[in-house]
Amino acid sequence: MTAALDHDAPASRDWTTEDLDELPEDGVRREIIDGVLIVSPGSVTMDRITKPALYAQAEIPFYWRIETEQGIVVHTHRLDPVAGVYLATGAFEELVETDEPWPIRLPVADFTPRRLS
């Protein structure tokens, strides 16, 4: 689980579900994202079909899928809340540049899996 916060974040440890219970109910929106996955050869169907369906069912608004078969390709998706399915928003091979869920500019080389370096 990753938290997109510039404050309220636990300083010395990772987020837990208990941290969510401790956040103030002050109307400030906080995003929790658990939707980045790397497709591995042994779990292609699970990573491309099953997990996105589960993410959509959980109403996770954005997710990224990182393909590694022929180099690195980052596929970004946004949930269509009416249809309950993900819409592709981009495919990036060198630089992930998107405004969703917030402005991001990230070189793909910065997170290339070690086995592909």
C-alpha positions in Angstrom: 0.0 0.0 0.0 1.3 3.5 -0.9 0.1 6.7 0.5 0.1 9.9 -1.6 0.4 12.5 1.2 2.7 15.4 1.8 1.7 15.4 5.5 0.1 12.9 8.0 2.5 10.2 6.8 4.0 8.0 9.5 7.6 9.1 9.8 9.5 6.0 10.7 7.5 3.0 9.4 5.3 1.9 6.5 1.6 2.5 6.4 -0.8 -0.1 7.9 -4.5 -0.3 8.1 -4.4 1.0 11.6 -2.9 4.2 10.3 -6.1 4.7 8.2 -8.2 4.5 11.3 -6.1 7.2 12.9 -6.4 9.8 10.1 -8.6 12.7 11.0 -12.0 13.1 9.6 -11.4 16.6 8.4 -12.6 16.4 4.8 -9.1 16.3 3.4 -8.9 13.7 0.6 -6.2 11.0 1.0 -5.5 8.6 -1.8 -4.4 5.0 -1.1 -3.1 3.2 -4.1 -2.2 -0.5 -4.5 -2.4 -0.8 -8.2 1.1 -1.2 -9.7 2.0 -4.7 -10.8 4.9 -6.3 -12.8 3.7 -9.0 -15.1 5.8 -12.1 -14.6 6.0 -15.1 -17.0 4.3 -17.4 -14.5 1.3 -15.2 -13.8 0.4 -13.5 -17.0 -3.3 -14.3 -16.9 -3.5 -13.3 -13.2 -1.7 -10.1 -13.8 -3.4 -9.0 -17.0 -7.0 -10.2 -16.3 -7.7 -11.3 -12.8 -6.0 -8.6 -10.8 -7.3 -5.7 -12.8 -10.8 -7.1 -12.4 -10.3 -7.3 -8.6 -8.8 -3.8 -8.5 -11.9 -2.5 -10.4 -14.2 -4.4 -8.0 -12.4 -2.7 -5.1 -12.8 0.7 -6.9 -9.1 1.4 -7.0 -9.2 4.5 -9.3 -5.8 4.0 -11.1 -3.4 1.2 -11.7 -0.3 0.6 -13.7 0.8 -2.7 -15.3 4.5 -3.1 -16.2 5.2 -5.6 -19.0 8.7 -7.1 -19.3 8.5 -9.5 -22.2 10.1 -7.3 -24.8 11.7 -4.5 -22.8 9.8 -2.5 -20.3 6.4 -1.0 -21.1 4.3 0.7 -18.5 0.6 0.7 -19.2 -1.5 3.2 -17.2 -5.2 2.8 -16.6 -8.1 4.8 -15.0 -11.2 3.2 -13.6 -14.5 4.1 -15.4 -16.7 4.4 -12.4 -19.9 3.9 -14.4 -18.8 0.8 -16.3 -16.6 -0.5 -13.5 -13.8 -1.3 -15.9 -10.4 0.2 -16.6 -9.7 2.5 -19.5 -6.1 2.6 -20.9 -4.6 6.0 -20.5 -1.1 5.4 -21.8 1.8 3.1 -22.7 5.3 4.3 -21.9 8.6 2.8 -22.8 11.1 5.4 -21.8 9.3 8.1 -19.7 6.1 7.7 -17.8 4.4 11.1 -18.0 0.9 11.5 -16.8 -1.3 13.8 -14.7 -3.3 11.0 -13.1 -3.6 10.4 -10.2 -1.3 13.4 -9.9 1.5 14.9 -12.2 4.2 12.2 -12.6 7.3 12.3 -14.8 9.3 9.1 -14.1 12.1 7.6 -16.3 11.3 3.9 -16.9 15.0 3.2 -16.3 14.6 4.3 -12.7 12.5 1.2 -11.9 13.6 -1.4 -14.3 13.6 -4.8 -12.6 17.1 -6.1 -11.8 16.8 -9.2 -14.0 16.3 -6.9 -17.0 19.1 -4.4 -16.2 
